[in-house]
Amino acid sequence: MLRRHLALAEGHVTKAERQIAGQHELIIRLELDGHDTTAAIKLLVTLEVVQAMHVADRERLTKELARPAPPFPES
């Protein structure tokens, strides 16, 4: 179960990286064309905050998987 969650977290991190890169490109194009970038920059900040949460989740899951499994209670 943890491995599946880690795989999902990895996917979220990768997807968010692409979204952030795309948003940076959009902001540059808007600036070059003389358009207002306020909304695009706000979205970029939101994407970066969400990315930080995805990275933290991935790190937490990685650490959890690295811990030894607790022993089974004796019957």
PDB file of N, CA, C and O in Angstrom:
ATOM      1  N   MET A   1       0.816  -1.190   0.000  1.00  0.00           N
ATOM      2  CA  MET A   1       0.000   0.000   0.000  1.00  0.00           C
ATOM      3  C   MET A   1       0.867   1.266   0.000  1.00  0.00           C
ATOM      4  O   MET A   1       0.595   2.204  -0.749  1.00  0.00           O
ATOM      5  N   LEU A   2       1.905   1.291   0.836  1.00  0.00           N
ATOM      6  CA  LEU A   2       2.795   2.453   0.876  1.00  0.00           C
ATOM      7  C   LEU A   2       3.506   2.646  -0.452  1.00  0.00           C
ATOM      8  O   LEU A   2       3.694   3.776  -0.903  1.00  0.00           O
ATOM      9  N   ARG A   3       3.901   1.546  -1.078  1.00  0.00           N
ATOM     10  CA  ARG A   3       4.594   1.658  -2.371  1.00  0.00           C
ATOM     11  C   ARG A   3       3.673   2.269  -3.426  1.00  0.00           C
ATOM     12  O   ARG A   3       4.119   3.054  -4.264  1.00  0.00           O
ATOM     13  N   ARG A   4       2.403   1.912  -3.385  1.00  0.00           N
ATOM     14  CA  ARG A   4       1.449   2.474  -4.333  1.00  0.00           C
ATOM     15  C   ARG A   4       1.278   3.976  -4.085  1.00  0.00           C
ATOM     16  O   ARG A   4       1.212   4.764  -5.028  1.00  0.00           O
ATOM     17  N   HIS A   5       1.208   4.357  -2.820  1.00  0.00           N
ATOM     18  CA  HIS A   5       1.085   5.779  -2.484  1.00  0.00           C
ATOM     19  C   HIS A   5       2.345   6.542  -2.897  1.00  0.00           C
ATOM     20  O   HIS A   5       2.262   7.677  -3.366  1.00  0.00           O
ATOM     21  N   LEU A   6       3.500   5.921  -2.721  1.00  0.00           N
ATOM     22  CA  LEU A   6       4.746   6.565  -3.138  1.00  0.00           C
ATOM     23  C   LEU A   6       4.765   6.742  -4.652  1.00  0.00           C
ATOM     24  O   LEU A   6       5.186   7.789  -5.144  1.00  0.00           O
ATOM     25  N   ALA A   7       4.321   5.748  -5.386  1.00  0.00           N
ATOM     26  CA  ALA A   7       4.271   5.866  -6.848  1.00  0.00           C
ATOM     27  C   ALA A   7       3.334   7.001  -7.266  1.00  0.00           C
ATOM     28  O   ALA A   7       3.635   7.748  -8.197  1.00  0.00           O
ATOM     29  N   LEU A   8       2.210   7.124  -6.582  1.00  0.00           N
ATOM     30  CA  LEU A   8       1.286   8.226  -6.877  1.00  0.00           C
ATOM     31  C   LEU A   8       1.928   9.578  -6.563  1.00  0.00           C
ATOM     32  O   LEU A   8       1.796  10.530  -7.332  1.00  0.00           O
ATOM     33  N   ALA A   9       2.617   9.650  -5.439  1.00  0.00           N
ATOM     34  CA  ALA A   9       3.290  10.893  -5.058  1.00  0.00           C
ATOM     35  C   ALA A   9       4.357  11.261  -6.080  1.00  0.00           C
ATOM     36  O   ALA A   9       4.499  12.431  -6.435  1.00  0.00           O
ATOM     37  N   GLU A  10       5.109  10.268  -6.555  1.00  0.00           N
ATOM     38  CA  GLU A  10       6.121  10.519  -7.589  1.00  0.00           C
ATOM     39  C   GLU A  10       5.458  11.081  -8.844  1.00  0.00           C
ATOM     40  O   GLU A  10       5.966  12.016  -9.463  1.00  0.00           O
ATOM     41  N   GLY A  11       4.327  10.501  -9.207  1.00  0.00           N
ATOM     42  CA  GLY A  11       3.599  10.992 -10.373  1.00  0.00           C
ATOM     43  C   GLY A  11       3.129  12.429 -10.198  1.00  0.00           C
ATOM     44  O   GLY A  11       3.185  13.227 -11.134  1.00  0.00           O
ATOM     45  N   HIS A  12       2.665  12.755  -8.997  1.00  0.00           N
ATOM     46  CA  HIS A  12       2.224  14.128  -8.722  1.00  0.00           C
ATOM     47  C   HIS A  12       3.391  15.102  -8.820  1.00  0.00           C
ATOM     48  O   HIS A  12       3.245  16.196  -9.364  1.00  0.00           O
ATOM     49  N   VAL A  13       4.550  14.707  -8.293  1.00  0.00           N
ATOM     50  CA  VAL A  13       5.730  15.575  -8.346  1.00  0.00           C
ATOM     51  C   VAL A  13       6.127  15.816  -9.798  1.00  0.00           C
ATOM     52  O   VAL A  13       6.395  16.952 -10.190  1.00  0.00           O
ATOM     53  N   THR A  14       6.163  14.766 -10.587  1.00  0.00           N
ATOM     54  CA  THR A  14       6.558  14.887 -11.994  1.00  0.00           C
ATOM     55  C   THR A  14       5.572  15.764 -12.761  1.00  0.00           C
ATOM     56  O   THR A  14       5.978  16.639 -13.526  1.00  0.00           O
ATOM     57  N   LYS A  15       4.280  15.528 -12.555  1.00  0.00           N
ATOM     58  CA  LYS A  15       3.265  16.317 -13.248  1.00  0.00           C
ATOM     59  C   LYS A  15       3.355  17.785 -12.849  1.00  0.00           C
ATOM     60  O   LYS A  15       3.256  18.667 -13.702  1.00  0.00           O
ATOM     61  N   ALA A  16       3.542  18.047 -11.571  1.00  0.00           N
ATOM     62  CA  ALA A  16       3.631  19.426 -11.091  1.00  0.00           C
ATOM     63  C   ALA A  16       4.864  20.116 -11.652  1.00  0.00           C
ATOM     64  O   ALA A  16       4.814  21.309 -11.954  1.00  0.00           O
ATOM     65  N   GLU A  17       5.977  19.390 -11.798  1.00  0.00           N
ATOM     66  CA  GLU A  17       7.179  19.984 -12.396  1.00  0.00           C
ATOM     67  C   GLU A  17       6.882  20.476 -13.810  1.00  0.00           C
ATOM     68  O   GLU A  17       7.291  21.571 -14.194  1.00  0.00           O
ATOM     69  N   ARG A  18       6.164  19.655 -14.580  1.00  0.00           N
ATOM     70  CA  ARG A  18       5.808  20.047 -15.951  1.00  0.00           C
ATOM     71  C   ARG A  18       4.871  21.259 -15.944  1.00  0.00           C
ATOM     72  O   ARG A  18       5.023  22.172 -16.757  1.00  0.00           O
ATOM     73  N   GLN A  19       3.907  21.262 -15.027  1.00  0.00           N
ATOM     74  CA  GLN A  19       2.970  22.384 -14.949  1.00  0.00           C
ATOM     75  C   GLN A  19       3.697  23.680 -14.590  1.00  0.00           C
ATOM     76  O   GLN A  19       3.415  24.736 -15.156  1.00  0.00           O
ATOM     77  N   ILE A  20       4.622  23.591 -13.657  1.00  0.00           N
ATOM     78  CA  ILE A  20       5.377  24.774 -13.242  1.00  0.00           C
ATOM     79  C   ILE A  20       6.234  25.290 -14.395  1.00  0.00           C
ATOM     80  O   ILE A  20       6.292  26.495 -14.637  1.00  0.00           O
ATOM     81  N   ALA A  21       6.889  24.392 -15.095  1.00  0.00           N
ATOM     82  CA  ALA A  21       7.705  24.798 -16.243  1.00  0.00           C
ATOM     83  C   ALA A  21       6.829  25.466 -17.303  1.00  0.00           C
ATOM     84  O   ALA A  21       7.209  26.490 -17.871  1.00  0.00           O
ATOM     85  N   GLY A  22       5.667  24.889 -17.564  1.00  0.00           N
ATOM     86  CA  GLY A  22       4.753  25.474 -18.535  1.00  0.00           C
ATOM     87  C   GLY A  22       4.257  26.847 -18.107  1.00  0.00           C
ATOM     88  O   GLY A  22       4.090  27.742 -18.936  1.00  0.00           O
ATOM     89  N   GLN A  23       4.027  27.005 -16.828  1.00  0.00           N
ATOM     90  CA  GLN A  23       3.558  28.294 -16.328  1.00  0.00           C
ATOM     91  C   GLN A  23       4.653  29.342 -16.458  1.00  0.00           C
ATOM     92  O   GLN A  23       4.372  30.494 -16.792  1.00  0.00           O
ATOM     93  N   HIS A  24       5.900  28.955 -16.198  1.00  0.00           N
ATOM     94  CA  HIS A  24       7.026  29.889 -16.392  1.00  0.00           C
ATOM     95  C   HIS A  24       7.083  30.342 -17.851  1.00  0.00           C
ATOM     96  O   HIS A  24       7.263  31.526 -18.133  1.00  0.00           O
ATOM     97  N   GLU A  25       6.929  29.398 -18.766  1.00  0.00           N
ATOM     98  CA  GLU A  25       6.960  29.732 -20.198  1.00  0.00           C
ATOM     99  C   GLU A  25       5.814  30.673 -20.567  1.00  0.00           C
ATOM    100  O   GLU A  25       6.000  31.620 -21.331  1.00  0.00           O
ATOM    101  N   LEU A  26       4.637  30.407 -20.022  1.00  0.00           N
ATOM    102  CA  LEU A  26       3.488  31.269 -20.293  1.00  0.00           C
ATOM    103  C   LEU A  26       3.747  32.688 -19.807  1.00  0.00           C
ATOM    104  O   LEU A  26       3.451  33.655 -20.509  1.00  0.00           O
ATOM    105  N   ILE A  27       4.293  32.808 -18.618  1.00  0.00           N
ATOM    106  CA  ILE A  27       4.576  34.135 -18.058  1.00  0.00           C
ATOM    107  C   ILE A  27       5.559  34.881 -18.943  1.00  0.00           C
ATOM    108  O   ILE A  27       5.388  36.075 -19.191  1.00  0.00           O
ATOM    109  N   ILE A  28       6.582  34.196 -19.418  1.00  0.00           N
ATOM    110  CA  ILE A  28       7.561  34.841 -20.302  1.00  0.00           C
ATOM    111  C   ILE A  28       6.888  35.323 -21.588  1.00  0.00           C
ATOM    112  O   ILE A  28       7.125  36.443 -22.041  1.00  0.00           O
ATOM    113  N   ARG A  29       6.036  34.456 -22.175  1.00  0.00           N
ATOM    114  CA  ARG A  29       5.341  34.850 -23.415  1.00  0.00           C
ATOM    115  C   ARG A  29       4.422  36.046 -23.163  1.00  0.00           C
ATOM    116  O   ARG A  29       4.372  36.976 -23.967  1.00  0.00           O
ATOM    117  N   LEU A  30       3.704  36.018 -22.053  1.00  0.00           N
ATOM    118  CA  LEU A  30       2.825  37.139 -21.727  1.00  0.00           C
ATOM    119  C   LEU A  30       3.617  38.434 -21.564  1.00  0.00           C
ATOM    120  O   LEU A  30       3.223  39.486 -22.067  1.00  0.00           O
ATOM    121  N   GLU A  31       4.741  38.339 -20.851  1.00  0.00           N
ATOM    122  CA  GLU A  31       5.578  39.531 -20.650  1.00  0.00           C
ATOM    123  C   GLU A  31       6.108  40.062 -21.977  1.00  0.00           C
ATOM    124  O   GLU A  31       6.086  41.268 -22.223  1.00  0.00           O
ATOM    125  N   LEU A  32       6.585  39.153 -22.835  1.00  0.00           N
ATOM    126  CA  LEU A  32       7.129  39.571 -24.137  1.00  0.00           C
ATOM    127  C   LEU A  32       6.073  40.234 -25.008  1.00  0.00           C
ATOM    128  O   LEU A  32       6.385  41.127 -25.796  1.00  0.00           O
ATOM    129  N   ASP A  33       4.834  39.804 -24.870  1.00  0.00           N
ATOM    130  CA  ASP A  33       3.747  40.376 -25.653  1.00  0.00           C
ATOM    131  C   ASP A  33       3.101  41.588 -24.968  1.00  0.00           C
ATOM    132  O   ASP A  33       2.154  42.167 -25.499  1.00  0.00           O
ATOM    133  N   GLY A  34       3.610  41.968 -23.796  1.00  0.00           N
ATOM    134  CA  GLY A  34       3.123  43.149 -23.103  1.00  0.00           C
ATOM    135  C   GLY A  34       1.828  42.956 -22.334  1.00  0.00           C
ATOM    136  O   GLY A  34       1.129  43.926 -22.041  1.00  0.00           O
ATOM    137  N   HIS A  35       1.501  41.711 -22.005  1.00  0.00           N
ATOM    138  CA  HIS A  35       0.260  41.432 -21.269  1.00  0.00           C
ATOM    139  C   HIS A  35       0.490  41.440 -19.758  1.00  0.00           C
ATOM    140  O   HIS A  35       1.614  41.289 -19.279  1.00  0.00           O
ATOM    141  N   ASP A  36      -0.586  41.619 -19.041  1.00  0.00           N
ATOM    142  CA  ASP A  36      -0.555  41.567 -17.576  1.00  0.00           C
ATOM    143  C   ASP A  36      -0.288  40.117 -17.144  1.00  0.00           C
ATOM    144  O   ASP A  36      -0.923  39.190 -17.646  1.00  0.00           O
ATOM    145  N   THR A  37       0.636  39.932 -16.230  1.00  0.00           N
ATOM    146  CA  THR A  37       1.003  38.585 -15.773  1.00  0.00           C
ATOM    147  C   THR A  37       0.541  38.301 -14.346  1.00  0.00           C
ATOM    148  O   THR A  37       0.902  37.273 -13.774  1.00  0.00           O
ATOM    149  N   THR A  38      -0.237  39.181 -13.778  1.00  0.00           N
ATOM    150  CA  THR A  38      -0.635  39.040 -12.377  1.00  0.00           C
ATOM    151  C   THR A  38      -1.309  37.696 -12.091  1.00  0.00           C
ATOM    152  O   THR A  38      -0.912  36.985 -11.168  1.00  0.00           O
ATOM    153  N   ALA A  39      -2.309  37.354 -12.868  1.00  0.00           N
ATOM    154  CA  ALA A  39      -3.032  36.109 -12.627  1.00  0.00           C
ATOM    155  C   ALA A  39      -2.136  34.900 -12.878  1.00  0.00           C
ATOM    156  O   ALA A  39      -2.202  33.912 -12.146  1.00  0.00           O
ATOM    157  N   ALA A  40      -1.299  34.977 -13.909  1.00  0.00           N
ATOM    158  CA  ALA A  40      -0.398  33.866 -14.229  1.00  0.00           C
ATOM    159  C   ALA A  40       0.623  33.657 -13.114  1.00  0.00           C
ATOM    160  O   ALA A  40       0.977  32.523 -12.792  1.00  0.00           O
ATOM    161  N   ILE A  41       1.090  34.746 -12.531  1.00  0.00           N
ATOM    162  CA  ILE A  41       2.059  34.637 -11.438  1.00  0.00           C
ATOM    163  C   ILE A  41       1.384  34.073 -10.184  1.00  0.00           C
ATOM    164  O   ILE A  41       1.980  33.272  -9.464  1.00  0.00           O
ATOM    165  N   LYS A  42       0.154  34.487  -9.929  1.00  0.00           N
ATOM    166  CA  LYS A  42      -0.579  33.936  -8.779  1.00  0.00           C
ATOM    167  C   LYS A  42      -0.763  32.428  -8.928  1.00  0.00           C
ATOM    168  O   LYS A  42      -0.602  31.676  -7.967  1.00  0.00           O
ATOM    169  N   LEU A  43      -1.101  31.998 -10.138  1.00  0.00           N
ATOM    170  CA  LEU A  43      -1.249  30.561 -10.385  1.00  0.00           C
ATOM    171  C   LEU A  43       0.084  29.843 -10.193  1.00  0.00           C
ATOM    172  O   LEU A  43       0.129  28.751  -9.628  1.00  0.00           O
ATOM    173  N   LEU A  44       1.168  30.456 -10.663  1.00  0.00           N
ATOM    174  CA  LEU A  44       2.497  29.860 -10.483  1.00  0.00           C
ATOM    175  C   LEU A  44       2.810  29.672  -9.007  1.00  0.00           C
ATOM    176  O   LEU A  44       3.318  28.623  -8.611  1.00  0.00           O
ATOM    177  N   VAL A  45       2.518  30.660  -8.203  1.00  0.00           N
ATOM    178  CA  VAL A  45       2.767  30.556  -6.753  1.00  0.00           C
ATOM    179  C   VAL A  45       1.959  29.407  -6.171  1.00  0.00           C
ATOM    180  O   VAL A  45       2.470  28.633  -5.362  1.00  0.00           O
ATOM    181  N   THR A  46       0.702  29.293  -6.578  1.00  0.00           N
ATOM    182  CA  THR A  46      -0.136  28.192  -6.102  1.00  0.00           C
ATOM    183  C   THR A  46       0.441  26.847  -6.516  1.00  0.00           C
ATOM    184  O   THR A  46       0.497  25.918  -5.711  1.00  0.00           O
ATOM    185  N   LEU A  47       0.871  26.740  -7.771  1.00  0.00           N
ATOM    186  CA  LEU A  47       1.471  25.494  -8.250  1.00  0.00           C
ATOM    187  C   LEU A  47       2.715  25.140  -7.444  1.00  0.00           C
ATOM    188  O   LEU A  47       2.944  23.972  -7.128  1.00  0.00           O
ATOM    189  N   GLU A  48       3.511  26.139  -7.115  1.00  0.00           N
ATOM    190  CA  GLU A  48       4.736  25.889  -6.347  1.00  0.00           C
ATOM    191  C   GLU A  48       4.426  25.462  -4.918  1.00  0.00           C
ATOM    192  O   GLU A  48       5.138  24.627  -4.360  1.00  0.00           O
ATOM    193  N   VAL A  49       3.385  26.015  -4.321  1.00  0.00           N
ATOM    194  CA  VAL A  49       2.976  25.607  -2.971  1.00  0.00           C
ATOM    195  C   VAL A  49       2.500  24.154  -2.988  1.00  0.00           C
ATOM    196  O   VAL A  49       2.872  23.356  -2.128  1.00  0.00           O
ATOM    197  N   VAL A  50       1.680  23.828  -3.970  1.00  0.00           N
ATOM    198  CA  VAL A  50       1.180  22.458  -4.091  1.00  0.00           C
ATOM    199  C   VAL A  50       2.345  21.499  -4.347  1.00  0.00           C
ATOM    200  O   VAL A  50       2.372  20.393  -3.806  1.00  0.00           O
ATOM    201  N   GLN A  51       3.306  21.923  -5.174  1.00  0.00           N
ATOM    202  CA  GLN A  51       4.472  21.081  -5.449  1.00  0.00           C
ATOM    203  C   GLN A  51       5.248  20.807  -4.161  1.00  0.00           C
ATOM    204  O   GLN A  51       5.702  19.685  -3.938  1.00  0.00           O
ATOM    205  N   ALA A  52       5.398  21.806  -3.330  1.00  0.00           N
ATOM    206  CA  ALA A  52       6.107  21.613  -2.059  1.00  0.00           C
ATOM    207  C   ALA A  52       5.388  20.566  -1.206  1.00  0.00           C
ATOM    208  O   ALA A  52       6.033  19.767  -0.526  1.00  0.00           O
ATOM    209  N   MET A  53       4.063  20.572  -1.242  1.00  0.00           N
ATOM    210  CA  MET A  53       3.306  19.565  -0.485  1.00  0.00           C
ATOM    211  C   MET A  53       3.513  18.173  -1.088  1.00  0.00           C
ATOM    212  O   MET A  53       3.655  17.194  -0.355  1.00  0.00           O
ATOM    213  N   HIS A  54       3.531  18.085  -2.411  1.00  0.00           N
ATOM    214  CA  HIS A  54       3.774  16.789  -3.062  1.00  0.00           C
ATOM    215  C   HIS A  54       5.164  16.249  -2.710  1.00  0.00           C
ATOM    216  O   HIS A  54       5.322  15.063  -2.421  1.00  0.00           O
ATOM    217  N   VAL A  55       6.152  17.120  -2.739  1.00  0.00           N
ATOM    218  CA  VAL A  55       7.523  16.709  -2.408  1.00  0.00           C
ATOM    219  C   VAL A  55       7.596  16.250  -0.956  1.00  0.00           C
ATOM    220  O   VAL A  55       8.222  15.232  -0.661  1.00  0.00           O
ATOM    221  N   ALA A  56       6.970  16.983  -0.056  1.00  0.00           N
ATOM    222  CA  ALA A  56       6.967  16.602   1.360  1.00  0.00           C
ATOM    223  C   ALA A  56       6.290  15.250   1.553  1.00  0.00           C
ATOM    224  O   ALA A  56       6.757  14.423   2.336  1.00  0.00           O
ATOM    225  N   ASP A  57       5.193  15.027   0.842  1.00  0.00           N
ATOM    226  CA  ASP A  57       4.489  13.747   0.928  1.00  0.00           C
ATOM    227  C   ASP A  57       5.384  12.618   0.418  1.00  0.00           C
ATOM    228  O   ASP A  57       5.471  11.559   1.039  1.00  0.00           O
ATOM    229  N   ARG A  58       6.047  12.852  -0.715  1.00  0.00           N
ATOM    230  CA  ARG A  58       6.949  11.841  -1.269  1.00  0.00           C
ATOM    231  C   ARG A  58       8.072  11.525  -0.283  1.00  0.00           C
ATOM    232  O   ARG A  58       8.408  10.358  -0.083  1.00  0.00           O
ATOM    233  N   GLU A  59       8.649  12.545   0.329  1.00  0.00           N
ATOM    234  CA  GLU A  59       9.737  12.327   1.293  1.00  0.00           C
ATOM    235  C   GLU A  59       9.247  11.564   2.515  1.00  0.00           C
ATOM    236  O   GLU A  59       9.939  10.683   3.024  1.00  0.00           O
ATOM    237  N   ARG A  60       8.052  11.907   2.982  1.00  0.00           N
ATOM    238  CA  ARG A  60       7.485  11.206   4.145  1.00  0.00           C
ATOM    239  C   ARG A  60       7.278   9.730   3.824  1.00  0.00           C
ATOM    240  O   ARG A  60       7.623   8.864   4.628  1.00  0.00           O
ATOM    241  N   LEU A  61       6.723   9.445   2.670  1.00  0.00           N
ATOM    242  CA  LEU A  61       6.484   8.056   2.274  1.00  0.00           C
ATOM    243  C   LEU A  61       7.799   7.299   2.080  1.00  0.00           C
ATOM    244  O   LEU A  61       7.909   6.131   2.454  1.00  0.00           O
ATOM    245  N   THR A  62       8.782   7.958   1.502  1.00  0.00           N
ATOM    246  CA  THR A  62      10.093   7.332   1.307  1.00  0.00           C
ATOM    247  C   THR A  62      10.703   6.953   2.656  1.00  0.00           C
ATOM    248  O   THR A  62      11.223   5.848   2.818  1.00  0.00           O
ATOM    249  N   LYS A  63      10.639   7.865   3.617  1.00  0.00           N
ATOM    250  CA  LYS A  63      11.171   7.581   4.954  1.00  0.00           C
ATOM    251  C   LYS A  63      10.395   6.461   5.629  1.00  0.00           C
ATOM    252  O   LYS A  63      10.978   5.599   6.287  1.00  0.00           O
ATOM    253  N   GLU A  64       9.082   6.478   5.464  1.00  0.00           N
ATOM    254  CA  GLU A  64       8.248   5.448   6.081  1.00  0.00           C
ATOM    255  C   GLU A  64       8.576   4.070   5.506  1.00  0.00           C
ATOM    256  O   GLU A  64       8.616   3.083   6.240  1.00  0.00           O
ATOM    257  N   LEU A  65       8.805   4.006   4.223  1.00  0.00           N
ATOM    258  CA  LEU A  65       9.162   2.721   3.598  1.00  0.00           C
ATOM    259  C   LEU A  65      10.549   2.246   4.005  1.00  0.00           C
ATOM    260  O   LEU A  65      10.818   1.045   4.007  1.00  0.00           O
ATOM    261  N   ALA A  66      11.424   3.172   4.345  1.00  0.00           N
ATOM    262  CA  ALA A  66      12.794   2.836   4.721  1.00  0.00           C
ATOM    263  C   ALA A  66      12.876   2.286   6.145  1.00  0.00           C
ATOM    264  O   ALA A  66      13.842   1.609   6.495  1.00  0.00           O
ATOM    265  N   ARG A  67      11.871   2.574   6.959  1.00  0.00           N
ATOM    266  CA  ARG A  67      11.858   2.083   8.344  1.00  0.00           C
ATOM    267  C   ARG A  67      11.602   0.585   8.361  1.00  0.00           C
ATOM    268  O   ARG A  67      10.822   0.074   7.558  1.00  0.00           O
ATOM    269  N   PRO A  68      12.254  -0.114   9.274  1.00  0.00           N
ATOM    270  CA  PRO A  68      11.965  -1.551   9.388  1.00  0.00           C
ATOM    271  C   PRO A  68      10.527  -1.782   9.835  1.00  0.00           C
ATOM    272  O   PRO A  68       9.964  -1.012  10.613  1.00  0.00           O
ATOM    273  N   ALA A  69       9.964  -2.840   9.333  1.00  0.00           N
ATOM    274  CA  ALA A  69       8.592  -3.192   9.708  1.00  0.00           C
ATOM    275  C   ALA A  69       8.538  -3.595  11.173  1.00  0.00           C
ATOM    276  O   ALA A  69       9.458  -4.251  11.662  1.00  0.00           O
ATOM    277  N   PRO A  70       7.478  -3.215  11.886  1.00  0.00           N
ATOM    278  CA  PRO A  70       7.369  -3.612  13.289  1.00  0.00           C
ATOM    279  C   PRO A  70       7.186  -5.120  13.369  1.00  0.00           C
ATOM    280  O   PRO A  70       6.586  -5.725  12.480  1.00  0.00           O
ATOM    281  N   PRO A  71       7.701  -5.726  14.429  1.00  0.00           N
ATOM    282  CA  PRO A  71       7.551  -7.176  14.561  1.00  0.00           C
ATOM    283  C   PRO A  71       6.085  -7.549  14.801  1.00  0.00           C
ATOM    284  O   PRO A  71       5.317  -6.788  15.389  1.00  0.00           O
ATOM    285  N   PHE A  72       5.735  -8.721  14.335  1.00  0.00           N
ATOM    286  CA  PHE A  72       4.379  -9.230  14.583  1.00  0.00           C
ATOM    287  C   PHE A  72       4.270  -9.615  16.052  1.00  0.00           C
ATOM    288  O   PHE A  72       5.207 -10.175  16.619  1.00  0.00           O
ATOM    289  N   PRO A  73       3.137  -9.319  16.666  1.00  0.00           N
ATOM    290  CA  PRO A  73       2.970  -9.725  18.077  1.00  0.00           C
ATOM    291  C   PRO A  73       2.910 -11.257  18.172  1.00  0.00           C
ATOM    292  O   PRO A  73       2.350 -11.932  17.309  1.00  0.00           O
ATOM    293  N   GLU A  74       3.486 -11.759  19.213  1.00  0.00           N
ATOM    294  CA  GLU A  74       3.494 -13.213  19.427  1.00  0.00           C
ATOM    295  C   GLU A  74       2.123 -13.650  19.940  1.00  0.00           C
ATOM    296  O   GLU A  74       1.495 -12.955  20.739  1.00  0.00           O
ATOM    297  N   SER A  75       1.681 -14.782  19.479  1.00  0.00           N
ATOM    298  CA  SER A  75       0.357 -15.279  19.906  1.00  0.00           C
ATOM    299  C   SER A  75       0.481 -16.162  21.111  1.00  0.00           C
ATOM    300  O   SER A  75      -0.524 -16.669  21.610  1.00  0.00           O
TER     301      SER A  75
END
